[in-house]
Amino acid sequence: MDSQRFLPKGAISVDVPYDGPPKAFHFLLLPNTTMLAFSAAIEPLRISNQLARKQLFEWYVLSADGAPVTCSNGICIQADQPMHDLEQGAYTFVCSGTEPMASFDTRILNWIRRQKAHGCDFGGICTGAFALAKAGLIGDKKFTVHWENRPGFCEYFPTMTPTQSLYEIDGKLRTCGGGHASTDMMLEVIEELFGNALAINVSEMCLHRRVGESGSNQVSPVSALLGTRNAKLVEAVQIMRDNIESPLSLEAVADQASLSRRHMERLFQQHTKMSPGQYYNNLRLDRAFALLNETDLSVSEIAFASGFSSTDRLSVHFRGRYNVSPHNFRRSWSHESGN
């Protein structure tokens, strides 16, 4: 039974000089798990076994109670087992997706803590680091989450700052931002355990080009998003991005970018069709939109976290862009999602 599940046939083989027991990987799926990130982590393990023609890995899907888990795309995945005590040294990944803070409870957090105490290695996929942080497993280690959820994470856990890397491996803590970054993280694990040749061949089988290092950013550089490499404009936008909660005056932005106010205005109009003030305001509204979706912070807290001096100021600008007030937006979103 296990050999049929874990050892598929294939036309290509790679010599892997290993005769030990298979490495056990357990994936705890939380509600609204991102299926792409989860499957992108599983497939490199399957392909490794296929190429090696031996069982290097085995993998199991866990859920809190053993019931199927509904992913963020509405598809249900059947769990192999409910949460239970795992063997020492097991690789254990918490998989999450949208609304990460609502996806776990005290029972799940206690299970994570207990397995860590038993000697399991832990990781987080997509937004799995939310649960790991709440369970106290991150500490001062380097880690990451999906870029969309980064603002919400920083509001919930202000003493921890996720990197913007595709994935991070810091000792026995492994985290990735989700999507195809799961594959990159697993390829590094495969290389660590069974060598570079196998990792390269698995990457080729996935038709996946490795990023080469964990430090590659999740999001495109500012120059790509703007469609220009104008260094001064890129610098001005980055200064704005770095100062959302406590926004700078436009004069201060121009000064830090070594631009005159008029020159900065011409650059923004030419490349973004917006004034610097409009562009900066949209960045702050993007932050408010994300926090309304991903956190249960009050609207007043979100206003200040997005650089608005009051709830009223946020409401005026939010309604102007989205044609709905922040309160009504959150109310309609909560109603549609069944919360």
C-alpha positions in Angstrom: 0.0 0.0 0.0 2.7 2.5 1.0 4.9 1.6 -1.9 2.1 2.3 -4.3 1.4 5.7 -2.7 5.0 6.8 -2.1 6.9 5.2 -4.9 5.4 6.0 -8.3 7.0 4.7 -11.6 8.9 7.0 -13.9 11.0 7.0 -17.0 14.0 8.8 -15.5 16.2 7.7 -12.6 18.9 9.2 -10.4 21.3 7.2 -8.3 20.9 8.2 -4.7 23.2 6.2 -2.4 20.8 6.0 0.6 19.5 2.9 2.3 18.0 4.4 5.5 14.4 4.8 6.5 12.2 7.3 4.6 12.1 10.9 6.0 8.6 11.6 7.4 6.9 14.8 6.4 3.6 15.9 8.1 1.5 18.7 6.7 -1.1 20.2 9.1 -3.7 21.9 6.9 -5.6 24.8 8.5 -8.9 26.1 7.1 -8.5 28.2 3.9 -5.1 26.7 3.2 -3.7 27.8 -0.2 -3.7 24.7 -2.4 -1.0 25.9 -4.7 1.5 26.3 -1.9 0.6 23.0 -0.3 0.8 21.0 -3.6 4.1 22.8 -4.5 5.6 21.4 -1.3 4.4 17.9 -1.8 5.3 17.3 -5.4 9.1 17.6 -5.0 8.9 14.8 -2.4 7.0 12.5 -4.7 9.3 13.2 -7.6 12.4 12.5 -5.5 11.1 9.0 -4.7 10.2 8.5 -8.4 13.7 9.5 -9.6 15.6 7.6 -6.9 13.4 4.5 -7.4 13.3 4.2 -3.6 11.3 5.6 -0.8 13.3 8.6 0.4 10.2 10.4 1.7 6.8 9.7 3.0 4.2 12.4 3.6 1.0 12.6 5.5 -1.8 15.2 5.6 -3.1 16.1 9.1 -6.1 18.2 10.1 -7.2 19.2 13.6 -9.8 16.4 13.8 -9.1 14.2 10.8 -11.9 15.8 8.8 -11.4 17.1 5.3 -10.0 20.7 5.0 -11.5 23.2 2.7 -8.8 25.2 0.8 -9.1 28.9 -0.1 -10.3 27.8 -3.6 -13.2 25.8 -2.1 -11.7 22.4 -2.9 -11.6 19.9 0.0 -8.6 17.8 0.8 -9.0 14.6 2.7 -6.7 14.3 5.8 -4.8 11.1 6.4 -5.0 11.5 10.2 -6.1 13.8 12.9 -3.4 15.6 14.9 -1.5 13.1 17.1 1.9 12.8 18.7 4.6 12.4 16.0 7.9 10.7 15.9 11.0 12.6 17.1 12.7 14.5 14.2 9.6 14.5 11.9 9.4 17.3 9.5 6.2 19.2 10.3 4.7 22.0 8.3 1.8 24.2 9.2 -0.1 25.2 6.0 -2.4 28.2 6.0 -3.7 30.8 3.6 -6.4 33.5 3.9 -7.6 34.8 7.2 -4.7 33.1 9.0 -5.5 34.3 12.6 -8.9 32.8 12.4 -7.6 29.4 11.2 -6.3 28.1 14.5 -7.4 27.7 18.1 -5.8 26.8 21.5 -6.0 23.1 20.7 -3.9 23.5 17.6 -1.4 25.8 19.3 -1.0 23.4 22.2 -0.4 20.5 19.7 2.3 22.5 17.9 4.0 23.3 21.2 3.9 19.7 22.3 5.3 18.3 19.0 8.1 20.9 19.2 8.9 19.7 22.7 9.0 16.1 21.4 11.7 17.1 19.0 9.8 17.7 15.7 11.2 20.2 13.2 8.7 22.8 12.2 8.0 25.0 9.3 5.3 27.3 7.9 3.9 27.4 4.4 2.2 30.6 3.0 0.8 32.1 6.2 1.7 29.2 8.5 4.1 31.4 10.4 1.1 33.1 12.0 0.3 30.0 14.0 4.0 29.3 14.7 4.5 32.8 16.0 1.4 32.5 18.2 2.7 29.2 19.5 6.0 30.8 20.4 8.2 28.8 17.9 9.8 31.7 16.0 11.5 33.8 18.6 14.5 35.6 17.0 14.8 33.3 14.0 14.6 34.5 10.4 11.2 33.7 8.8 8.8 34.8 6.1 5.1 34.9 5.2 3.3 35.7 2.0 3.8 39.4 1.1 0.1 40.1 1.0 -0.2 39.1 4.7 3.0 40.8 5.9 1.2 44.0 7.1 -1.3 42.1 9.1 1.5 39.9 10.7 3.4 43.0 11.7 0.3 44.4 13.4 -0.4 41.2 15.3 3.2 40.5 16.2 5.0 43.9 16.4 8.2 42.5 17.8 8.7 40.1 14.9 9.5 41.2 11.3 9.2 38.7 8.5 11.6 39.0 5.7 10.5 39.6 2.1 12.3 36.5 0.9 10.7 33.7 -1.0 11.7 31.3 1.8 13.9 31.2 4.9 15.7 28.3 6.5 17.1 29.2 9.9 18.3 26.1 11.7 15.3 23.8 12.1 12.8 26.5 11.3 11.7 26.5 7.6 9.2 29.0 6.2 8.1 30.2 2.8 5.8 32.7 1.3 3.7 30.1 -0.5 3.0 29.6 -4.2 6.0 28.2 -6.0 8.3 29.3 -3.2 7.2 26.1 -1.5 9.0 24.2 -4.3 12.1 26.3 -3.8 12.2 25.6 -0.1 11.7 21.9 -0.6 14.4 21.7 -3.2 16.8 23.1 -0.7 15.7 20.5 1.9 16.2 17.8 -0.7 19.6 19.1 -1.5 20.5 19.2 2.2 19.4 15.6 2.7 20.3 13.9 -0.5 22.6 16.1 -2.5 22.6 18.7 -5.3 22.2 16.2 -8.2 18.8 15.0 -7.0 17.6 18.5 -6.3 18.6 19.6 -9.8 16.8 16.7 -11.4 13.7 17.3 -9.3 13.7 20.9 -10.3 13.9 19.8 -14.0 11.0 17.4 -13.5 8.9 20.2 -12.0 9.8 22.5 -15.0 10.9 24.9 -12.3 13.8 27.2 -12.4 15.4 27.5 -8.9 15.9 31.0 -7.6 19.3 29.9 -6.3 19.1 31.4 -2.9 16.4 32.0 -0.2 17.1 35.7 -0.2 15.3 36.3 -3.5 12.4 38.7 -3.0 8.7 37.6 -3.2 7.6 40.7 -5.1 8.9 42.4 -8.2 11.3 45.3 -7.6 9.8 48.8 -7.6 11.4 49.5 -11.0 9.4 46.6 -12.6 6.2 47.7 -11.1 6.6 51.3 -12.2 7.8 50.2 -15.7 10.9 52.4 -15.4 14.4 52.3 -14.1 14.5 55.9 -13.2 16.6 55.7 -10.1 15.3 58.8 -8.4 11.6 57.8 -8.9 12.3 54.3 -7.7 14.0 55.8 -4.6 11.1 58.1 -3.9 8.5 55.3 -4.1 10.6 53.1 -1.8 10.8 55.9 0.7 7.0 56.2 0.6 6.7 52.4 1.1 9.0 52.5 4.0 7.0 55.2 5.7 3.3 54.2 5.7 2.4 54.3 9.3 4.1 57.6 9.9 4.0 59.3 6.5 6.5 61.9 5.5 5.7 65.2 3.9 6.2 65.3 0.2 9.0 67.8 0.8 10.7 65.3 3.0 10.3 62.5 0.5 11.8 64.7 -2.2 14.6 65.7 0.1 15.5 62.2 1.0 15.5 61.2 -2.7 17.7 64.2 -3.5 15.0 65.7 -5.8 13.3 69.0 -6.0 9.6 69.0 -5.3 8.8 70.0 -8.9 11.1 67.4 -10.4 9.5 64.7 -8.3 6.1 65.8 -9.4 7.1 65.7 -13.1 8.5 62.2 -12.6 5.4 60.8 -11.0 3.1 62.4 -13.6 5.2 61.1 -16.4 5.5 57.5 -15.1 2.4 56.9 -12.9 -0.1 59.5 -14.3 -0.6 60.5 -10.7 0.8 63.2 -8.4 3.2 62.1 -5.7 0.4 62.8 -3.1 -2.1 60.6 -4.9 0.5 57.8 -5.3 1.4 58.0 -1.6 -2.2 58.0 -0.6 -2.9 54.9 -2.6 -0.1 53.1 -0.9 -1.6 53.9 2.4 -5.1 52.8 1.2 -3.6 49.5 0.0 -2.3 49.0 3.5 -5.8 49.8 5.0 -7.5 47.4 2.5 -5.1 44.6 3.5 -5.6 45.1 7.2 -9.4 45.3 6.9 -9.3 41.9 5.1 -6.7 40.1 7.1 -7.0 41.3 10.7 -9.7 42.0 13.3 -8.1 45.3 14.2 -10.6 48.1 14.8 -11.1 50.6 12.0 -9.4 53.3 14.2 -6.4 51.1 14.7 -6.2 50.4 11.0 -6.5 54.1 10.2 -3.4 54.9 12.4 -1.5 51.9 11.0 -2.1 53.2 7.5 -0.9 56.7 8.3 -4.3 58.5 8.6 -4.8 60.9 11.4 -8.4 59.7 12.2 -11.1 57.2 11.3 -12.9 60.0 9.5 -9.9 60.8 7.3 -9.5 57.1 6.4 -13.3 56.9 5.6 -13.2 59.8 3.3 -10.3 58.5 1.2 -11.4 54.9 1.4 -14.9 55.7 0.1 -13.4 57.9 -2.6 -11.3 54.9 -3.9 -13.6 51.9 -3.2 -17.1 53.5 -3.1 -17.8 52.0 0.3 -16.8 53.0 3.9 -14.3 50.9 5.8 -17.0 49.8 8.2 -19.4 48.7 5.5 -16.6 47.1 3.5 -15.6 44.9 6.4 -19.3 44.1 7.2 -20.0 43.0 3.6 -16.8 41.0 3.5 -17.5 39.2 6.8 -21.1 38.4 5.6 -19.9 37.0 2.3 -17.3 34.8 3.9 -19.7 33.5 6.5 -17.9 34.9 9.5 
